[in-house]
């Protein structure tokens, strides 16, 4: 009979140990879930910051390119004005020729 009692008390201990282990596992899973959620939030924040910095960098580069284009257009305009002042008859003949070509093309 001592053996039956030992088996029953051993089984009871095993069951209690298993229940404690299950509760511990559940707590560990809850902690891991919380840590994963926090890690995801930090990763999302870092990705947003990186995207904002990239967009700002692209905007700055675009503005710099526009400024260069404006400068180039202004330089071309100055050169054209200087050429027209130096050779007004040649400029007038070129303008008349270009106007004539546009008129021919627009008829067709």
Backbone bond lengths (Angstrom), bond angles and torsions (degrees), N, CA, C in turn:
res aa  C-N    CA-C-N  psi(-1)  N-CA   C-N-CA  omega(-1)  CA-C   N-CA-C  phi
1 X - - - 1.434 - - 1.524 110.92 -
2 X 1.279 115.46 -27.78 1.448 119.68 178.69 1.522 110.35 -63.53
3 X 1.321 114.47 -34.64 1.453 117.85 178.61 1.521 111.84 -66.33
4 X 1.285 120.16 -41.60 1.461 123.63 179.00 1.509 110.12 -63.24
5 X 1.303 118.40 -40.76 1.459 122.08 179.17 1.526 109.59 -66.60
6 X 1.332 117.29 -40.19 1.459 120.75 178.61 1.531 110.76 -64.03
7 X 1.317 115.59 -40.65 1.463 119.17 179.70 1.521 110.94 -65.51
8 X 1.321 116.47 -42.48 1.466 120.75 -179.30 1.525 109.55 -66.20
9 X 1.319 118.43 -45.54 1.467 120.30 -179.11 1.533 109.71 -69.15
10 X 1.341 119.16 -32.46 1.462 122.52 175.47 1.509 110.73 -66.71
11 X 1.314 116.82 -39.93 1.460 121.24 178.17 1.525 109.85 -68.06
12 X 1.323 116.73 -40.05 1.459 120.30 178.68 1.524 109.98 -63.18
13 X 1.327 116.09 -41.93 1.461 119.41 177.73 1.531 110.21 -64.91
14 X 1.288 117.11 -41.28 1.451 120.95 179.70 1.524 110.50 -63.12
15 X 1.294 117.25 -43.77 1.460 121.57 179.30 1.525 110.15 -64.40
16 X 1.299 117.69 -44.08 1.464 121.68 179.35 1.528 109.79 -63.89
17 X 1.327 115.99 -42.10 1.465 119.63 178.04 1.528 110.85 -62.93
18 X 1.326 115.93 -43.12 1.465 119.91 179.12 1.523 111.32 -63.09
19 X 1.332 116.65 -41.81 1.466 119.46 179.10 1.528 110.68 -64.08
20 X 1.319 116.27 -39.68 1.468 119.71 177.97 1.526 110.21 -65.58
21 X 1.325 116.47 -41.69 1.463 120.00 178.22 1.525 111.16 -62.92
22 X 1.333 116.70 -40.16 1.472 121.16 179.32 1.526 109.88 -64.11
23 X 1.345 116.45 -43.61 1.469 118.92 178.13 1.531 110.92 -62.35
24 X 1.321 116.59 -40.18 1.464 120.82 178.41 1.533 110.48 -64.73
25 X 1.320 117.05 -42.71 1.463 120.77 177.37 1.530 111.45 -61.31
26 X 1.327 115.97 -42.08 1.465 119.40 178.13 1.527 111.21 -61.83
27 X 1.320 116.79 -40.93 1.462 120.62 178.49 1.530 110.29 -65.52
28 X 1.335 116.11 -42.20 1.463 119.82 178.95 1.528 111.28 -63.71
29 X 1.324 117.11 -40.86 1.467 121.27 178.72 1.529 109.89 -64.11
30 X 1.335 117.31 -40.60 1.465 120.56 178.09 1.525 110.37 -62.39
31 X 1.348 117.73 -42.51 1.467 121.20 178.27 1.523 110.89 -63.35
32 X 1.330 116.47 -44.73 1.462 120.71 179.64 1.528 111.12 -62.00
33 X 1.312 116.85 -41.40 1.464 121.08 178.64 1.525 110.50 -61.29
34 X 1.321 116.53 -43.39 1.461 121.10 178.92 1.530 110.64 -64.65
35 X 1.326 116.86 -43.29 1.463 120.46 179.51 1.529 111.29 -64.28
36 X 1.331 116.79 -40.23 1.462 119.78 177.71 1.523 111.42 -63.96
37 X 1.322 116.27 -39.89 1.464 119.97 178.43 1.527 110.39 -63.43
38 X 1.335 116.89 -43.38 1.459 120.32 179.01 1.523 111.27 -64.92
39 X 1.324 116.42 -40.87 1.462 120.46 178.53 1.520 110.33 -62.99
40 X 1.327 116.82 -41.64 1.464 120.82 177.76 1.513 111.68 -61.75
41 X 1.338 116.68 -40.80 1.468 119.97 179.26 1.523 110.65 -65.45
42 X 1.335 116.94 -40.48 1.462 120.18 178.84 1.537 110.31 -65.80
43 X 1.323 116.12 -40.90 1.474 120.07 178.87 1.513 111.25 -64.46
44 X 1.329 116.43 -40.49 1.462 120.25 178.52 1.522 110.80 -64.74
45 X 1.318 116.24 -41.81 1.464 120.09 178.13 1.516 111.44 -62.59
46 X 1.327 116.35 -42.25 1.468 120.23 179.17 1.533 110.40 -65.00
47 X 1.319 116.88 -40.13 1.469 120.30 178.95 1.529 110.28 -65.04
48 X 1.313 117.51 -40.00 1.467 120.69 178.51 1.529 110.79 -64.13
49 X 1.343 115.84 -43.66 1.464 118.95 179.16 1.528 110.88 -62.88
50 X 1.326 116.51 -42.24 1.467 120.24 179.62 1.528 110.50 -63.90
51 X 1.322 117.27 -40.68 1.466 120.54 179.13 1.529 110.79 -66.20
52 X 1.317 116.95 -40.48 1.465 120.13 179.10 1.524 110.60 -65.16
53 X 1.326 116.70 -40.99 1.469 120.21 178.77 1.533 110.36 -65.51
54 X 1.326 116.53 -40.89 1.464 120.62 178.46 1.518 111.16 -63.63
55 X 1.317 116.74 -42.79 1.463 120.65 179.57 1.531 110.49 -64.44
56 X 1.319 116.34 -40.65 1.468 120.18 178.36 1.529 110.51 -64.11
57 X 1.311 116.28 -41.59 1.465 120.85 178.89 1.534 110.52 -62.42
58 X 1.330 116.67 -44.63 1.466 120.44 178.53 1.523 111.56 -63.93
59 X 1.321 116.45 -39.00 1.467 120.27 178.61 1.526 110.22 -62.83
60 X 1.339 116.27 -43.71 1.464 120.11 179.09 1.527 111.23 -63.14
61 X 1.329 116.21 -41.82 1.458 119.74 178.70 1.522 110.95 -64.67
62 X 1.338 117.01 -39.92 1.465 121.17 177.87 1.523 111.57 -63.34
63 X 1.336 116.38 -42.50 1.461 119.58 178.57 1.530 110.95 -64.49
64 X 1.329 116.81 -39.66 1.469 120.27 178.73 1.532 110.25 -64.42
65 X 1.334 116.53 -40.82 1.469 120.00 178.59 1.527 110.44 -64.16
66 X 1.322 117.34 -40.75 1.473 120.56 178.53 1.525 110.64 -63.59
67 X 1.317 116.66 -40.04 1.469 119.66 178.54 1.532 110.49 -64.14
68 X 1.334 117.23 -40.87 1.465 120.10 177.33 1.524 110.64 -62.27
69 X 1.340 116.67 -43.18 1.466 120.33 179.20 1.527 111.23 -63.21
70 X 1.321 116.35 -41.58 1.468 119.22 178.08 1.524 110.43 -62.43
71 X 1.327 115.64 -42.27 1.465 119.72 178.25 1.516 111.71 -62.25
72 X 1.341 116.27 -43.28 1.466 120.15 178.56 1.528 111.32 -63.75
73 X 1.317 116.96 -42.16 1.466 120.67 179.26 1.526 110.30 -63.47
74 X 1.319 115.98 -39.63 1.466 119.85 179.09 1.530 110.15 -65.73
75 X 1.327 116.82 -40.47 1.473 120.63 177.89 1.530 111.20 -63.05
76 X 1.326 116.72 -43.53 1.469 120.70 179.09 1.523 110.18 -63.53
77 X 1.326 115.91 -41.49 1.467 119.85 178.35 1.527 110.78 -61.74
78 X 1.324 116.69 -42.76 1.470 120.29 178.35 1.530 111.20 -63.14
79 X 1.337 116.40 -42.62 1.463 120.07 179.35 1.531 111.21 -63.56
80 X 1.331 115.60 -42.22 1.467 120.14 179.55 1.526 110.76 -64.21
81 X 1.322 116.41 -42.25 1.474 119.86 178.26 1.519 110.78 -63.09
82 X 1.316 116.60 -41.14 1.467 119.88 179.46 1.524 110.65 -65.34
83 X 1.323 117.13 -40.13 1.464 120.74 179.70 1.522 110.49 -65.84
84 X 1.311 118.05 -41.23 1.466 121.66 179.68 1.527 109.81 -64.85
85 X 1.328 117.78 -38.38 1.467 120.65 178.78 1.538 111.25 -67.83
86 X 1.332 115.53 -37.47 1.468 119.33 -178.77 1.532 111.63 -72.30
87 X 1.339 116.24 -41.37 1.471 120.56 -175.64 1.530 109.40 -132.02
88 X 1.335 117.28 77.05 1.467 119.50 -176.25 1.533 113.28 -67.62
89 X 1.293 119.64 -34.92 1.471 121.58 -179.10 1.523 111.12 -68.96
90 X 1.307 116.49 -41.33 1.465 120.27 178.48 1.532 109.58 -64.30
91 X 1.329 117.24 -41.96 1.466 121.14 178.95 1.521 110.69 -62.88
92 X 1.339 116.36 -40.88 1.463 120.62 178.74 1.518 110.82 -64.65
93 X 1.323 118.06 -41.47 1.467 121.33 178.99 1.529 110.89 -65.69
94 X 1.314 117.24 -41.17 1.468 120.66 178.49 1.524 109.72 -64.30
95 X 1.328 117.61 -43.67 1.467 120.75 179.71 1.523 110.83 -62.53
96 X 1.321 117.52 -40.87 1.460 120.79 178.75 1.523 110.54 -65.55
97 X 1.324 117.75 -41.01 1.464 121.52 178.55 1.521 111.81 -64.19
98 X 1.311 117.32 -42.86 1.472 120.89 179.01 1.526 109.78 -66.06
99 X 1.335 117.15 -40.23 1.465 120.25 177.40 1.514 111.64 -62.88
100 X 1.326 116.70 -40.82 1.463 121.35 178.45 1.529 110.55 -62.71
101 X 1.338 117.71 -44.19 1.475 121.47 177.65 1.525 111.80 -61.03
102 X 1.325 116.53 -43.05 1.479 119.33 178.73 1.527 110.69 -63.84
103 X 1.323 116.30 -38.79 1.469 119.85 178.37 1.536 110.62 -63.69
104 X 1.329 117.60 -41.98 1.463 120.55 177.83 1.538 111.45 -63.48
105 X 1.302 115.65 -43.12 1.473 119.72 -178.62 1.529 112.11 -68.55
106 X 1.318 116.41 -34.10 1.470 118.41 -177.55 1.531 112.02 -75.89
107 X 1.324 118.19 -20.46 1.462 120.90 177.34 1.521 111.42 -71.03
108 X 1.296 116.58 -33.42 1.465 120.53 -174.20 1.455 110.58 -84.66
